[in-house]
Amino acid sequence: MAAPCEKTPGVSNMLQFMKLIGQLKRVPRTGWVYRNVKNPESVSDHMYRMALMSLTITDPTVDRDRCIKLSLVHDMAECIVGDIAPSDNVSKAEKHRREEEAMRHLTSLLPEGLKQEIYALWEEYESQSSPEARLVKQFDLLEMIMQAHEYEELEGAPGRLQEFFDSTTGRFHHPDVLQVVSSLNEQRGTSSKELKKSQTDGSESKN
């Protein structure tokens, strides 16, 4: 009879870590919840598209793999503290304290090398101390307005989430990101005009 497989030390902690991270699939993005968006995306959804933005960046001067890692780590603490929005009236210092405490707990479940790497990545993003961290912050904002546009289209309500676009004014700097933002704004304007035209045509046909 074969001997039972012995558990590697730390496996239970890794399982606990993965279960905690899995909560991100069930934490809705607060901004959409507060605006009564139906079926709002999760924090995990948000980070996944950011990771793909990082994967597809063509700028040879940035470390693409580092951008992917930063995207996957930057909101990790929200599996414990939730998605704290500006309208929650929690100070930046208090938000950082809560998230730092959560990250220390999460990384304490990992082997030493991984613990140091993931916590350092989170700190790098928080402090915006590298070109990659600053680019990923722009991906964070870009993903948000892309999602806002998609919700406006799904609801047939152009401009309803304009405040999210307004909050990003002057915050995009990378040429590749600026091109995508320009294309998004152009598409958003076209969608708005087409919807208004269809509504006008529909109104005229009833008269």
C-alpha positions in Angstrom: 0.0 0.0 0.0 1.4 3.4 -1.0 2.4 5.8 1.7 0.1 8.8 2.0 1.5 11.9 0.3 3.1 14.2 2.9 2.2 17.8 2.9 5.0 20.2 2.1 5.5 22.7 5.0 3.6 25.9 4.2 1.0 24.3 2.0 -1.8 25.2 4.4 -0.7 28.8 4.5 -0.6 28.9 0.7 -4.1 27.5 0.5 -5.2 30.2 3.0 -3.5 32.9 0.9 -5.2 31.7 -2.3 -8.6 31.5 -0.6 -8.2 35.1 0.7 -7.2 36.3 -2.8 -10.2 34.5 -4.2 -12.4 37.0 -2.3 -11.3 39.6 -4.9 -13.7 37.8 -7.3 -16.5 38.7 -4.9 -15.6 42.3 -4.0 -17.5 44.6 -6.2 -15.9 47.9 -7.3 -17.4 50.4 -5.0 -17.7 53.3 -7.5 -20.1 51.3 -9.6 -22.1 50.1 -6.7 -22.6 53.7 -5.5 -23.8 54.7 -9.0 -26.3 51.8 -9.1 -24.6 50.0 -12.0 -26.2 46.6 -12.6 -23.8 43.7 -12.1 -20.8 45.8 -11.2 -17.4 44.3 -12.0 -15.2 42.8 -9.2 -11.8 44.0 -8.1 -10.4 40.9 -9.7 -12.1 41.8 -13.1 -10.4 45.2 -12.9 -7.0 43.9 -12.2 -7.2 41.2 -14.9 -7.7 43.8 -17.7 -4.9 45.9 -16.2 -2.6 42.9 -16.4 -3.6 42.5 -20.1 -2.9 46.1 -20.7 0.6 45.5 -19.2 1.1 42.4 -21.3 0.3 44.3 -24.5 2.3 47.4 -23.9 4.9 47.9 -26.7 7.1 50.5 -25.1 10.6 48.9 -24.9 11.8 51.2 -22.2 9.5 49.7 -19.5 9.7 46.2 -17.9 6.6 44.6 -19.1 6.7 41.6 -16.7 7.1 44.1 -13.8 4.0 45.9 -15.0 2.0 42.7 -15.0 3.1 41.9 -11.5 2.3 45.4 -10.3 -1.2 45.1 -11.9 -1.9 41.9 -10.1 -0.7 43.1 -6.7 -1.8 46.7 -6.5 -5.3 46.1 -5.2 -4.6 42.8 -3.4 -5.3 44.2 0.0 -8.9 44.8 -0.9 -9.7 41.1 -0.4 -9.5 42.0 3.3 -10.3 45.7 3.6 -12.7 46.0 0.7 -12.7 48.7 -2.1 -12.5 52.0 -0.2 -13.8 54.8 -2.4 -13.1 58.5 -2.0 -16.7 59.0 -1.1 -16.3 56.7 1.9 -14.6 59.6 3.8 -11.6 57.6 4.8 -8.4 59.6 4.8 -5.5 58.6 2.5 -3.4 57.9 5.6 -6.0 55.6 7.2 -6.7 53.8 3.9 -2.9 53.2 3.5 -2.7 51.9 7.1 -5.5 49.5 6.6 -4.1 48.2 3.3 -0.6 48.0 4.7 -1.9 45.8 7.6 -3.8 43.6 5.2 -0.7 43.2 2.9 1.5 42.3 5.9 -1.0 39.6 6.8 -1.4 38.3 3.3 2.3 38.1 2.6 3.0 36.5 6.0 1.3 33.4 4.6 4.0 33.1 1.9 7.5 31.8 1.7 10.1 34.4 2.6 11.2 35.2 -1.0 7.6 35.6 -2.2 6.7 37.5 0.9 9.3 40.1 0.2 8.7 40.3 -3.5 4.9 40.8 -3.3 5.1 43.3 -0.4 7.8 45.3 -2.2 5.7 45.4 -5.4 2.8 46.8 -3.4 5.0 49.4 -1.8 6.4 50.3 -5.2 3.0 51.0 -6.6 1.8 52.9 -3.5 4.8 55.2 -3.6 4.8 55.4 -7.4 8.6 55.0 -7.2 9.3 53.6 -10.6 8.3 54.2 -14.3 6.5 50.9 -14.2 4.4 51.9 -11.2 3.5 55.2 -12.8 2.5 53.5 -16.0 0.4 50.9 -14.1 -1.4 53.8 -12.3 -2.3 55.1 -15.7 -3.6 51.6 -16.6 -5.7 51.7 -13.4 -7.4 54.9 -14.6 -7.7 53.9 -18.2 -9.3 50.6 -17.2 -11.8 52.6 -15.1 -12.9 54.9 -17.9 -13.1 52.0 -20.3 -15.4 50.2 -17.9 -17.4 53.4 -17.4 -17.9 53.7 -21.2 -19.0 50.1 -21.4 -21.6 50.6 -18.7 -22.9 53.7 -20.5 -23.3 51.7 -23.7 -24.9 48.7 -21.9 -27.4 51.0 -20.2 -28.0 53.2 -23.2 -27.1 56.2 -21.1 -24.3 58.2 -22.7 -22.6 60.6 -20.3 -24.1 59.1 -17.1 -20.7 58.3 -15.7 -19.0 61.4 -16.9 -17.6 62.1 -13.4 -15.2 59.1 -13.8 -13.8 60.7 -17.0 -13.5 64.1 -15.3 -11.5 62.6 -12.5 -8.8 61.5 -14.9 -8.2 64.9 -16.5 -4.5 65.6 -16.8 -3.5 62.3 -15.3 -2.5 60.5 -18.5 1.1 61.0 -19.8 2.4 57.9 -21.5 2.1 58.2 -25.3 0.6 54.8 -25.8 -2.0 55.4 -23.1 -2.9 58.8 -24.5 -3.6 57.3 -27.9 -6.0 54.8 -26.4 -7.7 57.5 -24.3 -8.1 59.6 -27.4 -9.6 56.7 -29.3 -11.9 55.9 -26.4 -13.1 59.5 -26.2 -13.7 59.6 -30.0 -15.7 56.3 -29.8 -17.7 57.6 -26.8 -18.6 60.8 -28.6 -19.7 58.8 -31.7 -21.8 56.4 -29.6 -23.5 59.3 -27.9 -24.4 60.9 -31.2 -25.7 57.7 -32.7 -27.9 57.0 -29.6 -29.3 60.5 -29.7 -30.0 60.2 -33.5 -31.8 56.9 -33.0 -33.9 58.4 -30.2 -34.8 61.4 -32.4 -35.6 59.2 -35.3 -37.8 57.0 -33.1 -39.6 60.0 -31.7 -40.3 61.4 -35.2 -41.6 58.1 -36.5 -44.3 58.1 -33.8 -45.5 61.5 -34.8 
